[in-house]
């Protein structure tokens, strides 16, 4: 069995101390906001200029003027603030974001990340990912373990264009939680009924 997307989001949240500032990337990472408890004290940052992002809005709460960096509608927490991109990226580049949660196409055993383009396919741009992986204090990647073609996204060396080199701290996939350790993927936790034998190669440290 593998974890569902919401179970993956919970595993990500388990890695983050309460009171931390968090930037959530597009795609899987936005699910973290859906599982936050009502009384949480996490501070969610969106690079389009919001500090204090709340849960997803109900249908009668949707405002077209409140969106995150992925253009999804959001709510805000009491005391939330709004600002321009220069201040937002000043927070990121200045090291004021504790955790960055991003999706990924590949993560390699050196902790490098590729998550913004596949050569020859439609290019949507890198957004703030390059700044986030270098500015956040800790980078967690949340992604499916295998690509649509069945290839592992945990690789020896990325062969897709890099977002950042040696920037990833932990990876949460539907198969488990992994950390980067001395050029290998250290198994921190596996999903229920996932066999360790699946990760017995030279890339993994049990």
GUGUDREN-306333 format. One record per residue (C-alpha): residue in one letter; residue number from 1; x, y, z. Coordinates in nm, 3 decimals, always signed. Example, Ala and Ser with C-alpha at 12.3 -4.5 7.8 and 13.67 -1.06 7.14 Angstrom:
2
[node A,1,[+1.230,-0.450,+0.780]],
[node S,2,[+1.367,-0.106,+0.714]],
END
This chain:
206
[node X,1,[+0.000,+0.000,+0.000]],
[node X,2,[+0.104,+0.357,-0.062]],
[node X,3,[+0.003,+0.674,+0.118]],
[node X,4,[-0.275,+0.887,-0.025]],
[node X,5,[-0.198,+1.248,-0.110]],
[node X,6,[-0.354,+1.366,+0.218]],
[node X,7,[-0.154,+1.110,+0.414]],
[node X,8,[+0.159,+1.241,+0.242]],
[node X,9,[+0.058,+1.593,+0.347]],
[node X,10,[+0.027,+1.475,+0.708]],
[node X,11,[+0.373,+1.318,+0.691]],
[node X,12,[+0.509,+1.650,+0.568]],
[node X,13,[+0.340,+1.834,+0.852]],
[node X,14,[+0.486,+1.584,+1.100]],
[node X,15,[+0.831,+1.707,+0.999]],
[node X,16,[+0.756,+2.073,+1.079]],
[node X,17,[+0.754,+2.216,+1.434]],
[node X,18,[+0.455,+2.428,+1.533]],
[node X,19,[+0.507,+2.801,+1.496]],
[node X,20,[+0.720,+2.759,+1.182]],
[node X,21,[+0.687,+2.977,+0.875]],
[node X,22,[+0.610,+2.767,+0.566]],
[node X,23,[+0.595,+2.832,+0.194]],
[node X,24,[+0.377,+2.585,+0.002]],
[node X,25,[+0.454,+2.523,-0.364]],
[node X,26,[+0.205,+2.448,-0.641]],
[node X,27,[+0.036,+2.106,-0.665]],
[node X,28,[+0.077,+1.844,-0.391]],
[node X,29,[+0.218,+2.090,-0.134]],
[node X,30,[-0.105,+2.294,-0.126]],
[node X,31,[-0.273,+1.991,+0.033]],
[node X,32,[-0.083,+2.068,+0.354]],
[node X,33,[-0.310,+2.370,+0.405]],
[node X,34,[-0.614,+2.140,+0.390]],
[node X,35,[-0.508,+1.932,+0.691]],
[node X,36,[-0.400,+2.211,+0.925]],
[node X,37,[-0.589,+2.201,+1.256]],
[node X,38,[-0.822,+2.492,+1.329]],
[node X,39,[-0.606,+2.619,+1.617]],
[node X,40,[-0.269,+2.586,+1.443]],
[node X,41,[+0.004,+2.846,+1.479]],
[node X,42,[+0.191,+2.780,+1.155]],
[node X,43,[+0.253,+3.089,+0.942]],
[node X,44,[+0.186,+3.012,+0.576]],
[node X,45,[+0.364,+3.233,+0.322]],
[node X,46,[+0.273,+3.268,-0.046]],
[node X,47,[+0.530,+3.431,-0.270]],
[node X,48,[+0.271,+3.643,-0.449]],
[node X,49,[+0.256,+3.851,-0.131]],
[node X,50,[+0.056,+3.693,+0.151]],
[node X,51,[+0.168,+3.602,+0.501]],
[node X,52,[-0.097,+3.418,+0.699]],
[node X,53,[-0.266,+3.201,+0.434]],
[node X,54,[-0.555,+3.000,+0.578]],
[node X,55,[-0.748,+2.692,+0.466]],
[node X,56,[-0.918,+2.652,+0.130]],
[node X,57,[-1.238,+2.861,+0.116]],
[node X,58,[-1.586,+2.716,+0.116]],
[node X,59,[-1.798,+2.797,-0.190]],
[node X,60,[-1.966,+3.092,-0.019]],
[node X,61,[-1.629,+3.229,+0.102]],
[node X,62,[-1.448,+3.246,-0.232]],
[node X,63,[-1.300,+3.585,-0.316]],
[node X,64,[-1.142,+3.647,-0.659]],
[node X,65,[-0.898,+3.889,-0.497]],
[node X,66,[-0.755,+3.632,-0.255]],
[node X,67,[-0.529,+3.383,-0.431]],
[node X,68,[-0.201,+3.202,-0.373]],
[node X,69,[+0.098,+3.181,-0.608]],
[node X,70,[-0.071,+2.897,-0.796]],
[node X,71,[-0.378,+3.119,-0.863]],
[node X,72,[-0.592,+2.908,-0.628]],
[node X,73,[-0.840,+3.088,-0.405]],
[node X,74,[-0.748,+3.104,-0.036]],
[node X,75,[-0.865,+3.233,+0.299]],
[node X,76,[-0.647,+3.426,+0.540]],
[node X,77,[-0.581,+3.394,+0.911]],
[node X,78,[-0.649,+3.678,+1.159]],
[node X,79,[-0.357,+3.920,+1.140]],
[node X,80,[-0.258,+3.823,+0.785]],
[node X,81,[-0.060,+4.076,+0.584]],
[node X,82,[-0.027,+4.159,+0.214]],
[node X,83,[+0.277,+4.302,+0.036]],
[node X,84,[+0.449,+4.332,-0.300]],
[node X,85,[+0.685,+4.084,-0.466]],
[node X,86,[+1.001,+4.266,-0.365]],
[node X,87,[+0.917,+4.232,+0.004]],
[node X,88,[+0.797,+3.875,-0.043]],
[node X,89,[+1.120,+3.769,-0.210]],
[node X,90,[+1.316,+3.967,+0.047]],
[node X,91,[+1.165,+3.734,+0.308]],
[node X,92,[+1.265,+3.430,+0.101]],
[node X,93,[+1.614,+3.541,+0.002]],
[node X,94,[+1.681,+3.681,+0.349]],
[node X,95,[+1.635,+3.340,+0.511]],
[node X,96,[+1.312,+3.425,+0.695]],
[node X,97,[+1.113,+3.123,+0.573]],
[node X,98,[+1.167,+2.816,+0.791]],
[node X,99,[+1.033,+2.547,+0.558]],
[node X,100,[+0.966,+2.531,+0.187]],
[node X,101,[+0.748,+2.248,+0.053]],
[node X,102,[+0.780,+2.191,-0.321]],
[node X,103,[+0.676,+1.933,-0.577]],
[node X,104,[+0.941,+1.755,-0.779]],
[node X,105,[+1.017,+1.570,-1.101]],
[node X,106,[+1.351,+1.433,-0.978]],
[node X,107,[+1.560,+1.447,-0.662]],
[node X,108,[+1.906,+1.299,-0.671]],
[node X,109,[+2.130,+1.144,-0.407]],
[node X,110,[+2.323,+1.471,-0.372]],
[node X,111,[+2.003,+1.652,-0.276]],
[node X,112,[+1.967,+1.835,-0.607]],
[node X,113,[+1.617,+1.910,-0.733]],
[node X,114,[+1.463,+1.924,-1.081]],
[node X,115,[+1.105,+2.048,-1.074]],
[node X,116,[+1.048,+2.315,-1.335]],
[node X,117,[+1.079,+2.181,-1.688]],
[node X,118,[+1.105,+1.875,-1.914]],
[node X,119,[+1.298,+1.957,-2.232]],
[node X,120,[+1.069,+1.959,-2.534]],
[node X,121,[+0.750,+1.999,-2.333]],
[node X,122,[+0.543,+2.307,-2.250]],
[node X,123,[+0.737,+2.550,-2.032]],
[node X,124,[+0.544,+2.733,-1.762]],
[node X,125,[+0.846,+2.888,-1.590]],
[node X,126,[+1.032,+2.833,-1.267]],
[node X,127,[+0.841,+3.084,-1.058]],
[node X,128,[+1.006,+3.140,-0.720]],
[node X,129,[+1.140,+2.785,-0.680]],
[node X,130,[+1.505,+2.878,-0.740]],
[node X,131,[+1.487,+3.144,-0.470]],
[node X,132,[+1.296,+2.920,-0.229]],
[node X,133,[+1.535,+2.623,-0.243]],
[node X,134,[+1.826,+2.852,-0.164]],
[node X,135,[+1.655,+3.086,+0.082]],
[node X,136,[+1.441,+2.860,+0.302]],
[node X,137,[+1.607,+2.707,+0.607]],
[node X,138,[+1.483,+2.358,+0.516]],
[node X,139,[+1.349,+2.219,+0.187]],
[node X,140,[+1.102,+1.928,+0.179]],
[node X,141,[+0.994,+1.776,-0.152]],
[node X,142,[+0.646,+1.620,-0.175]],
[node X,143,[+0.587,+1.409,-0.485]],
[node X,144,[+0.478,+1.073,-0.621]],
[node X,145,[+0.756,+0.817,-0.596]],
[node X,146,[+0.729,+0.705,-0.958]],
[node X,147,[+0.669,+0.894,-1.281]],
[node X,148,[+0.379,+0.812,-1.513]],
[node X,149,[+0.619,+0.591,-1.708]],
[node X,150,[+0.706,+0.396,-1.392]],
[node X,151,[+1.055,+0.537,-1.334]],
[node X,152,[+1.168,+0.632,-0.984]],
[node X,153,[+1.192,+1.005,-0.920]],
[node X,154,[+1.472,+0.936,-0.670]],
[node X,155,[+1.779,+0.909,-0.889]],
[node X,156,[+2.158,+0.897,-0.870]],
[node X,157,[+2.194,+1.224,-1.061]],
[node X,158,[+1.919,+1.442,-1.207]],
[node X,159,[+1.912,+1.445,-1.586]],
[node X,160,[+1.648,+1.719,-1.604]],
[node X,161,[+1.740,+2.088,-1.571]],
[node X,162,[+1.811,+2.169,-1.207]],
[node X,163,[+1.613,+2.403,-0.986]],
[node X,164,[+1.887,+2.390,-0.723]],
[node X,165,[+2.201,+2.189,-0.648]],
[node X,166,[+2.234,+2.009,-0.313]],
[node X,167,[+1.937,+2.194,-0.163]],
[node X,168,[+1.692,+1.919,-0.055]],
[node X,169,[+1.674,+1.805,+0.306]],
[node X,170,[+1.386,+1.554,+0.302]],
[node X,171,[+1.153,+1.392,+0.051]],
[node X,172,[+0.800,+1.265,+0.118]],
[node X,173,[+0.657,+1.034,-0.147]],
[node X,174,[+0.361,+0.797,-0.148]],
[node X,175,[+0.612,+0.524,-0.052]],
[node X,176,[+0.780,+0.687,+0.246]],
[node X,177,[+0.993,+0.962,+0.397]],
[node X,178,[+1.356,+0.992,+0.290]],
[node X,179,[+1.649,+1.214,+0.390]],
[node X,180,[+1.971,+1.294,+0.208]],
[node X,181,[+2.272,+1.143,+0.386]],
[node X,182,[+2.627,+1.112,+0.248]],
[node X,183,[+2.523,+1.067,-0.112]],
[node X,184,[+2.239,+0.826,-0.039]],
[node X,185,[+1.868,+0.834,+0.039]],
[node X,186,[+1.821,+0.744,+0.404]],
[node X,187,[+1.489,+0.572,+0.475]],
[node X,188,[+1.325,+0.763,+0.760]],
[node X,189,[+0.984,+0.596,+0.739]],
[node X,190,[+0.798,+0.374,+0.495]],
[node X,191,[+0.428,+0.367,+0.420]],
[node X,192,[+0.232,+0.075,+0.563]],
[node X,193,[+0.302,-0.253,+0.383]],
[node X,194,[+0.579,-0.102,+0.167]],
[node X,195,[+0.867,-0.350,+0.171]],
[node X,196,[+1.221,-0.228,+0.240]],
[node X,197,[+1.344,-0.466,-0.029]],
[node X,198,[+1.211,-0.214,-0.283]],
[node X,199,[+1.493,+0.017,-0.173]],
[node X,200,[+1.791,-0.216,-0.141]],
[node X,201,[+2.001,-0.060,-0.419]],
[node X,202,[+2.320,+0.143,-0.384]],
[node X,203,[+2.115,+0.465,-0.365]],
[node X,204,[+1.951,+0.378,-0.034]],
[node X,205,[+2.066,+0.359,+0.326]],
[node X,206,[+1.832,+0.150,+0.541]],
END
